[in-house]
């Protein structure tokens, strides 16, 4: 392989690696599920668009950090997984020694990172981080390998991760602690020649109209735009090529969201220890859009075939491209903050309601159950959806429909709507073709949110206490 050209981008320790035609950039992370989130998806595809072929490796041990990794090395436990991406194909080999992973390729770059609960606690970094860095540099077949640090992200503000207590369960405190610890590490270790500031990129995206929706479970990244933001950050740090205006974006990421993620990453690379002003990116931080018509939400499986309806599947946690019935952007987001158990196509196909639903809307649903064990689905006492980035100057009328065909029991479902005030009501989905619930004049919270709780009602007699949500129509005034 021809020698790669390496150049420092700034005194802050960023590294740009760009390849001449025919070169392959080899990148190895020694990490955990946070490096899985950052590099195993989307980075290869972004590299291809940038004209850089990559071989990507992840020495993975879930939930582990410097001390645990070094103990695995010294005790010979061989508990690493070797996740590798070659020509876009992902493979995984279990029960690997770190030595074998490091020696597998003449890596151009190797990064380390701390386990997330201790990521903002510099006292936990050494001596084991230093040992790992020396070990990796000594064993790597490439004598010119560059060592770098992956700065991970703070948890979501409402995370229930046990490690959040280390930071008083405060996202801001955790982020400040991480950037302080990483800054200390970079200053104390001259062998670290570059920094990948994923943590600041994620914080930048949170400071945009996307809000605090970058994590899927309070600490791991959202599978679409969360991971995409991190991958864009790695791309620019490794190649010096800005991801802004790149065409590649993963499933579920629309053009406005993609550009927001790209700029969050780019600005993090420019100022890795400071959150950037994101008010000029995407929609206004405070939504000022008044939809030109109804906003129709189809909860179910697949495309209903009617462009007036937004298809809300279970494959995305957060939907960011919500249009009104005239195909105009609304700036609204919809997040399954507590998802249901699954989706089905067992609703009533033909209905007589004011919602005027196509059959493919009324017949599909998200469903949950609260009691016992039903198939492989997880029992959930309730589900919750959040309509986010709403225009706080508007009031919202929500019409809700729920249905399940062929029932011989009662499956009453209760809905609780929480904005500035709380509204509640119930509907009987069993063989329902006519009944809807109307919540009138709902005012969003001051930060533009309305939550919808879904749960079995008190008159639900089904053994598993099934509950449903098929469709919502939103009207503004």
C-alpha positions as CSV (number, residue, x, y, z in Angstrom):
1,X,0.0,0.0,0.0
2,X,1.3,3.4,-0.9
3,X,2.1,5.6,2.1
4,X,-0.8,7.8,3.3
5,X,-0.3,11.5,3.6
6,X,-1.1,12.8,7.1
7,X,-1.7,16.4,8.1
8,X,-2.6,18.1,11.3
9,X,-5.7,20.3,10.9
10,X,-5.3,22.3,14.1
11,X,-3.4,22.7,17.3
12,X,-6.4,20.9,19.0
13,X,-5.2,17.6,17.7
14,X,-7.4,16.9,14.7
15,X,-6.0,14.6,12.0
16,X,-6.7,14.6,8.3
17,X,-5.8,11.5,6.4
18,X,-6.4,11.5,2.7
19,X,-5.6,8.8,0.2
20,X,-4.1,8.9,-3.2
21,X,-6.0,7.0,-5.9
22,X,-5.7,3.3,-5.1
23,X,-4.9,3.7,-1.4
24,X,-7.0,2.1,1.3
25,X,-7.5,3.9,4.7
26,X,-7.4,1.4,7.5
27,X,-9.0,2.4,10.8
28,X,-9.3,0.5,14.0
29,X,-11.2,1.5,17.1
30,X,-10.6,-0.2,20.4
31,X,-13.9,0.4,22.1
32,X,-17.4,-0.8,22.9
33,X,-21.0,-0.2,21.8
34,X,-20.2,3.5,21.4
35,X,-17.6,2.8,18.7
36,X,-20.1,0.3,17.2
37,X,-22.6,3.2,17.0
38,X,-20.0,5.5,15.5
39,X,-18.1,3.5,12.8
40,X,-19.8,0.2,12.0
41,X,-22.6,1.8,10.0
42,X,-22.5,4.6,7.4
43,X,-18.8,5.5,7.7
44,X,-17.8,3.2,4.9
45,X,-20.5,4.6,2.6
46,X,-19.5,8.1,3.4
47,X,-15.9,7.2,2.6
48,X,-16.9,5.8,-0.7
49,X,-18.7,9.0,-1.6
50,X,-15.5,11.0,-0.6
51,X,-13.4,8.7,-2.8
52,X,-11.7,7.0,0.0
53,X,-11.8,3.2,0.3
54,X,-11.8,2.1,3.9
55,X,-11.2,-1.0,5.9
56,X,-12.9,-0.4,9.3
57,X,-12.3,-2.5,12.4
58,X,-13.8,-2.4,15.8
59,X,-12.3,-4.2,18.7
60,X,-15.5,-4.5,20.7
61,X,-16.2,-5.3,24.3
62,X,-19.7,-4.1,25.3
63,X,-19.7,-1.7,28.2
64,X,-16.0,-1.9,28.8
65,X,-13.2,0.7,29.1
66,X,-9.5,1.1,29.7
67,X,-9.1,-0.9,32.9
68,X,-11.2,-3.8,31.7
69,X,-9.6,-3.9,28.2
70,X,-6.1,-4.0,29.7
71,X,-7.1,-6.7,32.1
72,X,-8.4,-8.8,29.2
73,X,-5.0,-8.3,27.5
74,X,-2.9,-9.2,30.5
75,X,-5.0,-12.2,31.6
76,X,-5.4,-13.5,28.1
77,X,-9.2,-13.8,28.3
78,X,-9.7,-13.2,24.6
79,X,-13.2,-11.7,25.1
80,X,-13.0,-9.1,22.3
81,X,-15.3,-9.3,19.3
82,X,-13.7,-8.3,16.0
83,X,-16.2,-6.4,13.9
84,X,-14.8,-5.6,10.5
85,X,-16.1,-3.8,7.4
86,X,-14.4,-4.6,4.1
87,X,-15.8,-3.4,0.8
88,X,-19.0,-2.6,2.7
89,X,-19.5,-6.1,4.0
90,X,-19.7,-6.5,7.8
91,X,-18.3,-9.5,9.6
92,X,-18.0,-10.4,13.3
93,X,-15.6,-12.8,14.9
94,X,-16.0,-13.6,18.6
95,X,-13.6,-14.6,21.3
96,X,-10.6,-12.7,19.9
97,X,-7.5,-11.5,21.5
98,X,-6.7,-7.8,21.0
99,X,-3.3,-8.8,19.8
100,X,-4.7,-10.7,16.8
101,X,-7.0,-7.7,16.0
102,X,-4.2,-5.2,16.1
103,X,-2.0,-7.4,14.0
104,X,-4.6,-8.2,11.4
105,X,-4.1,-5.1,9.2
106,X,-1.4,-2.4,8.8
107,X,-3.7,0.1,10.4
108,X,-3.2,3.7,9.6
109,X,-5.2,4.9,12.6
110,X,-6.1,3.3,15.9
111,X,-8.4,5.0,18.4
112,X,-9.2,4.4,22.0
113,X,-12.1,5.6,24.2
114,X,-13.3,5.2,27.8
115,X,-16.4,3.4,28.9
116,X,-19.3,5.9,28.9
117,X,-20.0,5.9,32.7
118,X,-16.3,7.0,33.3
119,X,-15.8,9.0,30.1
120,X,-15.8,12.3,32.1
121,X,-13.7,11.0,34.9
122,X,-10.0,11.6,33.9
123,X,-8.7,9.8,37.0
124,X,-10.0,6.5,35.5
125,X,-8.1,6.8,32.2
126,X,-4.5,6.0,33.4
127,X,-2.5,3.9,33.8
128,X,-4.4,1.5,31.6
129,X,-5.0,3.9,28.7
130,X,-1.2,4.4,28.4
131,X,-0.6,0.7,28.5
132,X,-3.2,0.1,25.7
133,X,-1.7,2.8,23.5
134,X,1.8,1.4,23.9
135,X,0.6,-2.1,23.3
136,X,-1.3,-1.1,20.1
137,X,1.6,1.0,18.7
138,X,4.1,-1.8,19.3
139,X,2.0,-4.6,17.7
140,X,0.6,-2.8,14.7
141,X,2.3,-3.9,11.5
142,X,2.4,-0.2,10.3
143,X,5.2,1.5,12.1
144,X,3.7,4.9,11.2
145,X,0.3,4.2,12.7
146,X,-1.4,7.3,14.2
147,X,-3.1,7.0,17.6
148,X,-6.2,9.0,18.3
149,X,-8.9,9.5,20.9
150,X,-12.6,9.0,20.3
151,X,-14.6,11.5,22.5
152,X,-18.0,10.0,23.2
153,X,-21.2,11.7,24.1
154,X,-23.3,12.6,27.1
155,X,-26.5,10.7,27.8
156,X,-29.9,11.9,27.0
157,X,-31.4,14.3,29.6
158,X,-33.9,11.6,30.8
159,X,-31.5,8.6,30.7
160,X,-31.9,5.9,33.3
161,X,-28.4,4.5,32.8
162,X,-26.8,3.8,36.2
163,X,-23.6,5.6,35.2
164,X,-25.6,8.9,34.8
165,X,-25.4,9.3,38.6
166,X,-21.7,10.0,38.2
167,X,-22.7,13.4,36.8
168,X,-25.8,14.1,38.9
169,X,-28.0,12.8,36.1
170,X,-27.3,16.1,34.2
171,X,-26.5,16.0,30.5
172,X,-24.7,19.3,30.6
173,X,-22.5,18.2,33.6
174,X,-21.7,15.0,31.8
175,X,-20.7,16.7,28.5
176,X,-18.6,19.3,30.4
177,X,-16.9,16.5,32.3
178,X,-16.2,14.5,29.1
179,X,-14.7,17.5,27.2
180,X,-12.5,18.4,30.3
181,X,-11.3,14.8,30.7
182,X,-10.6,14.4,27.0
183,X,-8.7,17.7,26.8
184,X,-6.6,16.6,29.7
185,X,-5.9,13.3,28.0
186,X,-4.9,15.0,24.7
187,X,-2.5,17.4,26.6
188,X,-0.9,14.6,28.7
189,X,-0.4,12.2,25.8
190,X,1.6,13.5,22.9
191,X,1.3,10.1,21.2
192,X,-2.4,11.0,20.7
193,X,-2.2,12.9,17.4
194,X,-5.9,13.3,16.6
195,X,-9.3,13.6,18.2
196,X,-12.7,12.5,16.9
197,X,-15.2,14.7,18.8
198,X,-18.3,12.7,18.4
199,X,-19.5,13.9,21.7
200,X,-19.5,17.5,20.6
201,X,-21.1,16.6,17.3
202,X,-24.0,14.9,19.1
203,X,-24.3,17.9,21.5
204,X,-24.4,20.2,18.4
205,X,-27.2,18.2,16.9
206,X,-29.1,18.4,20.2
207,X,-28.7,22.2,20.1
208,X,-30.5,22.2,16.7
209,X,-34.2,21.8,15.9
210,X,-33.7,18.1,16.3
211,X,-33.6,18.5,20.1
212,X,-32.6,15.7,22.5
213,X,-33.6,12.9,20.2
214,X,-30.1,11.6,19.3
215,X,-30.2,8.5,21.6
216,X,-32.5,5.5,21.2
217,X,-32.4,4.3,24.8
218,X,-31.0,7.2,26.7
219,X,-27.3,6.4,25.9
220,X,-26.8,4.5,22.6
221,X,-27.3,6.6,19.5
222,X,-30.5,6.7,17.4
223,X,-30.0,4.1,14.6
224,X,-30.5,6.6,11.8
225,X,-29.5,10.2,12.3
226,X,-27.7,9.7,15.6
227,X,-25.3,7.2,14.1
228,X,-25.1,9.3,10.9
229,X,-23.9,12.3,12.9
230,X,-21.1,10.3,14.5
231,X,-20.1,8.8,11.1
232,X,-19.9,12.2,9.5
233,X,-17.6,13.3,12.3
234,X,-15.3,10.4,11.8
235,X,-15.2,11.0,8.1
236,X,-14.0,14.6,8.4
237,X,-11.5,13.8,11.1
238,X,-10.0,11.0,9.1
239,X,-10.0,12.5,5.6
240,X,-10.2,16.3,6.1
241,X,-13.2,16.2,3.8
242,X,-16.3,18.0,5.0
243,X,-19.5,15.9,4.8
244,X,-21.7,18.9,4.1
245,X,-23.8,18.4,1.0
246,X,-22.9,14.7,0.7
247,X,-25.7,12.8,-1.1
248,X,-25.4,9.6,1.0
249,X,-27.8,9.4,3.8
250,X,-29.2,6.3,5.5
251,X,-32.8,5.1,5.5
252,X,-35.1,7.3,7.5
253,X,-32.9,10.4,7.2
254,X,-34.4,13.1,5.1
255,X,-32.5,15.9,3.4
256,X,-33.1,18.6,6.1
257,X,-32.0,16.2,8.8
258,X,-29.0,15.0,6.9
259,X,-27.7,18.5,6.4
260,X,-28.3,19.2,10.1
261,X,-26.2,16.2,11.0
262,X,-23.5,17.0,8.5
263,X,-23.2,20.6,9.9
264,X,-23.2,19.4,13.5
265,X,-20.2,17.1,12.7
266,X,-18.4,19.7,10.6
267,X,-18.7,22.3,13.4
268,X,-17.5,19.8,16.0
269,X,-14.4,19.2,14.0
270,X,-13.7,22.9,13.9
271,X,-14.3,23.5,17.6
272,X,-14.2,20.1,19.3
273,X,-14.5,21.3,22.9
274,X,-17.3,23.9,22.3
275,X,-21.0,23.5,21.3
276,X,-21.7,25.4,18.1
277,X,-24.6,27.8,17.4
278,X,-27.0,25.6,15.3
279,X,-29.8,28.2,15.0
280,X,-29.1,28.7,11.2
281,X,-29.4,25.0,10.4
282,X,-32.6,23.3,9.3
283,X,-35.8,24.6,10.8
284,X,-36.0,27.4,13.3
285,X,-35.2,26.4,16.9
286,X,-38.7,27.6,17.9
287,X,-41.0,26.3,15.2
288,X,-42.9,29.1,13.5
289,X,-44.6,27.0,10.8
290,X,-48.4,26.9,10.6
291,X,-49.3,23.8,8.6
292,X,-51.3,24.6,5.5
293,X,-53.7,21.6,6.1
294,X,-54.2,18.6,8.4
295,X,-51.3,16.5,9.5
296,X,-52.2,12.9,9.0
297,X,-50.3,10.1,10.8
298,X,-50.7,6.4,9.8
299,X,-49.4,4.1,12.5
300,X,-48.7,0.7,11.0
301,X,-46.6,-1.3,8.6
302,X,-45.5,-0.2,5.2
303,X,-46.6,2.6,2.9
304,X,-50.3,3.2,2.8
305,X,-50.1,4.6,-0.8
306,X,-51.7,7.9,0.0
307,X,-49.2,10.8,0.0
308,X,-51.5,12.9,2.3
309,X,-50.6,10.4,5.1
310,X,-47.3,10.2,6.9
311,X,-46.3,6.6,7.4
312,X,-45.2,5.9,11.0
313,X,-43.5,2.6,11.1
314,X,-41.8,0.8,14.0
315,X,-38.5,0.7,12.3
316,X,-37.6,4.3,13.2
317,X,-37.6,5.7,16.7
318,X,-37.9,9.3,15.5
319,X,-39.6,10.5,12.3
320,X,-38.3,13.9,11.2
321,X,-40.0,14.4,7.9
322,X,-43.6,15.1,8.9
323,X,-45.6,16.8,6.1
324,X,-49.1,18.2,6.0
325,X,-51.7,16.9,3.7
326,X,-50.6,19.3,1.0
327,X,-47.0,17.9,1.1
328,X,-45.6,21.0,2.9
329,X,-43.0,20.6,5.7
330,X,-44.2,21.1,9.2
331,X,-41.0,20.9,11.2
332,X,-42.7,18.5,13.6
333,X,-40.9,15.4,14.9
334,X,-42.6,12.2,16.2
335,X,-40.7,10.0,18.6
336,X,-41.7,6.6,20.0
337,X,-40.2,7.5,23.4
338,X,-41.7,4.2,24.8
339,X,-42.5,2.0,21.8
340,X,-45.3,-0.5,21.4
341,X,-44.8,-4.2,21.0
342,X,-45.2,-4.3,17.3
343,X,-47.4,-3.5,14.3
344,X,-50.1,-5.5,12.5
345,X,-52.6,-5.3,9.6
346,X,-55.6,-6.5,11.6
347,X,-57.7,-3.4,11.9
348,X,-61.1,-2.8,10.3
349,X,-60.5,-2.0,6.6
350,X,-63.6,0.1,5.9
351,X,-64.6,2.8,8.4
352,X,-67.3,5.5,8.8
353,X,-65.5,8.3,10.7
354,X,-64.7,11.9,10.2
355,X,-61.1,11.0,9.5
356,X,-61.8,9.7,6.0
357,X,-59.1,7.0,6.3
358,X,-58.0,4.8,3.4
359,X,-58.4,1.1,4.1
360,X,-54.6,0.7,4.3
361,X,-54.6,3.3,7.1
362,X,-57.4,2.0,9.3
363,X,-56.4,-1.6,8.8
364,X,-52.8,-1.1,10.1
365,X,-51.8,-0.4,13.7
366,X,-49.2,-0.3,16.3
367,X,-50.1,-2.6,19.1
368,X,-49.0,-3.4,22.6
369,X,-49.9,-5.7,25.5
370,X,-49.5,-5.4,29.2
371,X,-50.0,-8.8,30.7
372,X,-48.6,-12.3,30.4
373,X,-46.4,-13.5,27.5
374,X,-47.5,-13.2,23.9
375,X,-45.2,-14.6,21.2
376,X,-41.7,-13.0,21.1
377,X,-43.0,-9.5,21.7
378,X,-42.2,-7.7,24.9
379,X,-45.0,-6.9,27.3
380,X,-45.2,-3.1,28.0
381,X,-47.7,-1.6,30.5
382,X,-47.9,1.5,28.3
383,X,-46.5,3.2,25.3
384,X,-45.6,6.8,24.7
385,X,-45.2,9.0,21.6
386,X,-43.9,12.5,21.6
387,X,-44.9,15.1,19.1
388,X,-41.9,17.4,19.2
389,X,-40.8,20.8,17.7
390,X,-44.4,21.9,17.6
391,X,-45.2,25.6,17.0
392,X,-45.9,26.8,20.6
393,X,-48.1,29.6,19.3
394,X,-50.7,27.2,17.9
395,X,-53.3,25.0,19.4
396,X,-53.8,21.4,18.2
397,X,-56.8,19.3,17.8
398,X,-55.9,15.6,17.8
399,X,-58.4,13.0,16.4
400,X,-57.4,9.4,17.4
401,X,-58.5,6.1,15.9
402,X,-57.8,2.6,17.2
403,X,-59.2,-0.7,15.8
404,X,-58.7,-4.5,15.9
405,X,-60.9,-6.7,13.8
406,X,-62.3,-10.1,14.8
407,X,-62.4,-9.6,18.6
408,X,-64.7,-11.4,21.0
409,X,-63.5,-9.5,24.0
410,X,-63.1,-5.9,25.0
411,X,-59.9,-4.2,24.2
412,X,-60.5,-0.7,25.6
413,X,-57.5,1.6,25.0
414,X,-56.9,4.7,27.0
415,X,-55.0,7.8,25.6
416,X,-53.4,10.5,27.8
417,X,-52.4,13.7,26.1
418,X,-50.0,15.9,28.0
419,X,-49.0,19.4,26.8
420,X,-49.5,22.4,29.0
421,X,-52.6,20.6,30.3
422,X,-53.5,17.0,30.6
423,X,-56.3,15.4,28.5
424,X,-57.5,11.8,28.7
425,X,-60.0,9.6,27.0
426,X,-60.7,6.0,26.0
427,X,-61.9,4.1,22.9
428,X,-63.0,0.6,22.2
429,X,-60.9,-0.8,19.3
430,X,-62.7,-4.2,19.1
431,X,-64.2,-4.3,15.6
432,X,-64.3,-0.5,15.7
433,X,-65.4,1.2,12.4
434,X,-67.0,4.4,13.7
435,X,-65.6,5.6,17.1
436,X,-62.8,8.2,17.3
437,X,-61.4,10.3,20.2
438,X,-61.1,14.1,19.8
439,X,-58.7,16.1,22.0
440,X,-59.5,19.8,21.3
441,X,-57.3,22.8,21.9
442,X,-54.2,21.0,23.1
443,X,-51.4,23.5,23.9
444,X,-47.8,22.3,23.6
445,X,-45.4,22.7,26.4
446,X,-43.2,25.7,26.3
447,X,-40.5,23.7,24.5
448,X,-43.0,22.6,21.8
449,X,-43.9,19.1,23.0
450,X,-47.0,17.0,23.4
451,X,-46.8,13.5,24.7
452,X,-49.4,10.8,24.0
453,X,-49.6,7.9,26.4
454,X,-51.3,4.7,25.2
455,X,-52.4,1.9,27.6
456,X,-55.1,-0.6,28.3
457,X,-58.2,0.9,29.7
458,X,-60.0,-0.1,32.9
459,X,-62.6,-2.1,30.9
460,X,-60.1,-4.0,28.8
461,X,-61.0,-7.7,29.3
462,X,-58.5,-9.3,26.9
463,X,-56.2,-11.8,28.6
464,X,-53.1,-10.0,27.5
465,X,-54.6,-6.5,27.8
466,X,-54.0,-5.6,24.2
467,X,-54.1,-1.9,23.2
468,X,-53.8,-0.2,19.8
469,X,-53.1,3.0,17.8
470,X,-54.0,3.1,14.1
471,X,-54.2,6.8,13.1
472,X,-54.1,10.4,14.3
473,X,-55.2,13.5,12.4
474,X,-53.8,16.8,13.7
475,X,-55.5,20.1,12.9
476,X,-54.0,23.4,14.0
477,X,-55.6,26.7,14.9
